[in-house]
């Protein structure tokens, strides 16, 4: 049987999870007798939690809403989840950043020292925008290990796919100086300096298997550009420097600026007239940029650079060949 304090925490967590709990089901979930559940409910009431008895064939309990609740209790997983959620909320741009910081500080003050240390060691940076795509799950223990290494500035060793080279020889663990734990598009990433490759790397956290213990402490290097959001965005765009797209071009479209702006995430749109606008847009390649601009069903005037004009010409040839080739004809070799 768990200790009384741990059992009370588990009981309170269950009561917060749903409206009504039959007493017998609570006893089963806590692996105690119904009599012990009644005693624990009385203890929580003495602490100030408004727990009402629910009448009925089975009987049960309900945690009522109160104007003044005593300090909240969190188990380890809840503490981690709360810290992650509030830290991400500070970067949403929804106007709640200051409130999220204050909420995290308030909750932190009523946590026991053990949980407070775990929350303090968790540093999360939200980069980019949310995604509706399903994201791989990351073990919270892995996130805590990565964040603790970032916080303590300790060299981290971990296994990372692939696990073997072409000859079947197991690959050695990666050795890195961890700098930031970030979330982008629903995925978790570790930004770190790879000691064996002498370069910055971004690792997917769901593929990391940490090795314990961590290594010696290190003096952090300066991240290129100094801004983790710009650095991560740049790496995903294929740029190793400023964070901007490696390919950027300018065109004039025969469309209203408002129409173009509604379908452009990172572009700059300038109105030139009721049905004409200037668009500056970036992409990871010139053909990719030309294809992105081609989504607009309008006449296009390329302002520059010449690489963008060449990309439009290449795509035009490919599209023309695709439109005139019989089905099943392989594409021409070049």
C-alpha positions in Angstrom: 0.0 0.0 0.0 1.4 3.4 -0.9 2.2 5.9 1.9 -0.6 8.1 3.1 0.8 11.3 1.5 1.3 9.6 -1.9 -2.1 8.0 -1.7 -3.8 11.4 -0.9 -2.0 12.9 -3.9 -3.3 10.0 -6.1 -6.8 10.4 -4.8 -6.9 14.1 -5.4 -5.6 13.6 -8.9 -8.3 11.0 -9.6 -11.0 13.3 -8.2 -9.8 16.1 -10.5 -9.9 13.8 -13.6 -13.7 13.3 -13.7 -16.8 14.6 -12.1 -18.2 11.7 -10.1 -16.3 8.7 -8.7 -18.0 5.6 -7.2 -16.3 4.8 -3.9 -15.7 1.2 -4.9 -14.0 2.3 -8.1 -11.7 4.7 -6.2 -10.8 1.9 -3.8 -10.0 -0.4 -6.8 -7.8 2.3 -8.5 -5.9 3.0 -5.3 -5.7 -0.6 -4.3 -7.1 0.1 -0.8 -10.3 -0.7 1.0 -13.5 1.5 0.8 -12.9 2.4 4.4 -9.5 3.8 3.7 -10.9 5.8 0.8 -13.4 7.4 3.3 -10.6 8.2 5.7 -8.5 9.8 3.0 -11.5 11.8 1.8 -11.9 13.1 5.3 -8.2 14.1 5.4 -8.6 16.0 2.2 -11.6 17.8 3.5 -9.6 18.8 6.6 -7.0 20.3 4.2 -9.7 22.5 2.7 -10.7 20.6 -0.5 -14.5 20.7 -1.0 -15.3 17.0 -1.6 -19.0 16.2 -1.6 -20.6 12.8 -1.1 -22.6 11.6 -4.1 -25.8 9.7 -3.3 -26.9 6.7 -5.2 -26.7 2.9 -5.3 -22.9 2.8 -5.4 -22.3 6.0 -3.5 -19.2 8.1 -4.4 -17.4 11.4 -4.2 -17.1 14.6 -6.2 -14.6 17.4 -6.0 -16.7 20.6 -6.1 -15.5 23.9 -7.4 -14.5 26.4 -4.7 -13.8 30.1 -4.5 -10.6 29.5 -2.5 -8.8 26.2 -2.9 -5.7 25.3 -0.9 -2.3 25.0 -2.7 -2.6 22.6 -5.6 -0.8 19.2 -5.5 1.0 17.8 -8.5 2.6 14.5 -9.1 5.9 14.4 -11.1 4.3 13.9 -14.5 1.8 16.7 -13.9 4.5 19.0 -12.8 6.5 18.4 -16.0 3.3 18.8 -18.1 2.4 22.1 -16.4 5.9 23.5 -16.8 6.1 22.6 -20.5 2.6 24.0 -21.2 3.2 27.3 -19.4 6.6 27.8 -21.0 5.2 27.2 -24.5 2.4 29.6 -23.7 4.9 32.4 -23.1 5.8 32.2 -26.8 2.4 31.8 -28.5 1.9 35.5 -29.4 -1.7 35.2 -28.1 -1.3 38.0 -25.5 -1.0 35.7 -22.6 2.8 35.6 -22.3 3.0 37.7 -19.1 0.2 35.8 -17.5 1.8 32.5 -18.3 5.1 33.6 -16.7 3.2 34.7 -13.6 1.2 31.5 -13.5 4.3 29.4 -13.6 6.0 31.4 -10.9 2.8 31.1 -8.7 2.6 27.4 -9.1 6.3 26.9 -8.6 6.1 28.6 -5.2 3.6 26.0 -3.8 5.5 23.0 -5.1 7.8 20.9 -2.9 11.5 21.5 -3.3 11.9 18.3 -5.2 9.4 19.2 -7.9 10.5 22.8 -7.9 14.0 21.7 -8.9 12.6 19.6 -11.8 10.6 22.5 -13.1 13.5 24.9 -12.8 15.7 22.5 -14.8 13.1 22.4 -17.6 13.8 25.0 -20.3 11.7 24.9 -23.5 11.8 27.2 -26.5 8.8 27.2 -28.9 9.9 27.8 -32.5 7.6 28.3 -35.5 3.9 27.6 -35.6 1.7 24.8 -34.2 0.9 21.8 -36.5 -2.2 19.7 -36.8 -0.2 16.7 -38.0 0.2 13.8 -35.6 3.6 14.1 -33.9 5.7 11.3 -32.4 5.5 10.9 -28.7 8.6 11.6 -26.5 9.0 10.1 -23.1 8.8 12.8 -20.5 11.9 11.2 -18.8 13.9 11.9 -22.0 12.7 15.5 -22.1 13.7 15.9 -18.5 17.1 14.4 -19.1 17.8 16.6 -22.1 16.6 19.7 -20.3 18.6 18.9 -17.2 21.8 18.6 -19.3 21.0 21.9 -21.0 20.5 23.5 -17.6 23.6 22.0 -16.0 25.7 22.6 -19.2 26.9 19.0 -19.1 28.1 17.0 -22.2 25.4 14.5 -23.2 25.9 11.1 -24.7 23.1 9.3 -26.5 22.3 6.7 -29.1 20.7 8.1 -32.3 19.6 6.3 -35.4 21.0 4.8 -37.6 22.3 2.2 -35.1 24.8 0.7 -37.6 26.7 1.6 -40.7 26.5 -0.1 -44.1 28.8 -2.9 -42.9 26.7 -3.6 -39.9 29.2 -2.1 -37.4 27.3 -0.4 -34.5 27.7 3.4 -34.6 29.2 5.0 -31.5 27.0 7.2 -29.3 26.8 10.9 -30.2 28.6 13.3 -27.9 27.2 16.8 -27.8 27.1 20.0 -25.8 23.3 20.6 -25.5 22.2 24.2 -25.8 18.4 24.3 -26.3 15.4 22.1 -26.1 12.9 23.4 -28.6 9.4 22.4 -29.9 8.5 23.1 -33.5 5.4 22.0 -35.4 4.5 19.5 -32.6 7.9 17.9 -32.6 10.7 18.1 -30.0 14.3 18.9 -31.0 17.6 19.2 -29.2 20.0 22.0 -30.5 23.5 21.0 -29.7 27.2 21.3 -30.7 28.3 17.9 -32.0 31.8 17.3 -30.5 32.8 14.6 -33.0 31.6 16.5 -36.1 32.6 19.9 -34.8 29.4 21.5 -36.0 25.9 22.5 -34.8 23.3 19.8 -35.1 19.5 19.5 -34.5 18.3 16.1 -33.2 14.8 14.8 -33.0 14.1 14.1 -29.3 11.9 11.1 -30.0 14.9 9.4 -31.6 17.3 10.1 -28.7 18.2 7.4 -26.2 20.2 9.1 -23.5 23.2 7.4 -21.9 23.6 8.0 -18.2 25.6 9.6 -16.6 26.2 12.8 -18.4 29.7 14.0 -19.1 31.8 17.0 -17.9 30.6 20.5 -17.7 31.3 22.9 -20.6 31.4 26.5 -21.4 28.5 27.2 -23.9 29.4 28.3 -27.4 27.6 31.2 -29.0 24.8 30.0 -31.3 25.2 31.3 -34.8 23.2 34.5 -35.0 22.5 34.4 -31.3 18.8 33.6 -31.7 17.7 30.0 -31.4 14.4 30.6 -33.2 16.1 32.1 -36.2 18.8 29.4 -36.1 16.3 26.5 -36.1 14.1 28.2 -38.8 17.2 28.7 -40.9 18.3 25.1 -40.6 14.9 23.8 -41.6 14.9 26.2 -44.6 18.3 24.9 -45.7 20.3 28.0 -44.6 23.2 27.7 -42.2 23.6 31.4 -41.5 21.0 34.2 -41.1 17.9 32.0 -40.8 16.5 33.4 -44.0 15.5 31.2 -47.0 18.5 30.3 -49.2 16.5 31.4 -52.3 14.5 34.6 -52.3 12.8 36.3 -55.2 10.5 39.1 -56.2 7.6 39.1 -58.6 4.6 41.2 -59.5 1.2 39.4 -59.6 -2.0 40.5 -61.2 -4.0 39.9 -58.1 -5.2 42.0 -55.2 -2.7 42.2 -52.3 -5.3 40.9 -49.8 -5.8 37.7 -51.8 -2.1 37.0 -52.0 -1.5 37.8 -48.3 -4.1 35.3 -47.3 -2.1 32.5 -48.9 1.4 33.6 -48.0 2.9 32.6 -44.7 6.4 34.2 -44.8 6.2 36.5 -47.8 6.1 40.3 -48.0 3.1 41.6 -50.0 3.0 45.2 -51.2 -0.1 46.7 -52.9 0.5 48.3 -56.3 -3.1 48.8 -57.3 -6.6 47.4 -56.9 -5.7 44.2 -58.8 -1.9 44.2 -58.7 0.7 43.6 -56.0 4.4 42.9 -55.4 5.4 39.7 -53.6 8.8 38.9 -52.1 9.0 35.2 -51.1 11.6 32.7 -50.1 12.1 28.9 -50.5 14.6 26.2 -50.1 15.3 26.0 -53.8 14.6 28.1 -57.0 12.3 25.5 -58.5 10.4 25.3 -55.2 10.1 29.1 -55.1 8.8 29.2 -58.7 6.3 26.4 -57.9 5.1 28.3 -54.8 4.5 31.4 -56.8 2.8 29.4 -59.5 0.0 28.5 -57.1 -1.5 31.9 -57.8 -3.7 31.8 -60.9 -2.5 35.1 -62.3 0.0 36.6 -64.7 3.5 36.9 -63.3 6.2 39.4 -63.9 9.6 38.3 -62.5 11.5 41.3 -61.0 14.5 39.1 -60.0 16.9 37.5 -59.6 17.8 35.7 -62.8 17.9 32.3 -61.0 14.1 32.7 -60.5 13.5 33.3 -64.2 15.6 30.2 -65.0 13.5 28.2 -62.6 10.3 29.3 -64.2 11.7 28.3 -67.6 12.7 24.8 -66.4 9.3 24.2 -64.8 7.6 25.5 -68.0 9.4 22.9 -70.1 8.6 20.1 -67.6 4.9 21.1 -67.4 4.7 21.3 -71.2 6.2 17.9 -71.6 3.9 16.4 -68.9 0.9 17.9 -70.7 1.8 16.5 -74.1 3.3 13.1 -73.2 1.1 10.0 -73.7 0.2 8.1 -70.4 2.9 5.7 -69.4 5.7 7.6 -71.2 8.8 7.9 -69.0 10.1 11.5 -68.5 13.0 12.5 -70.9 16.5 12.2 -69.5 18.6 15.3 -69.3 
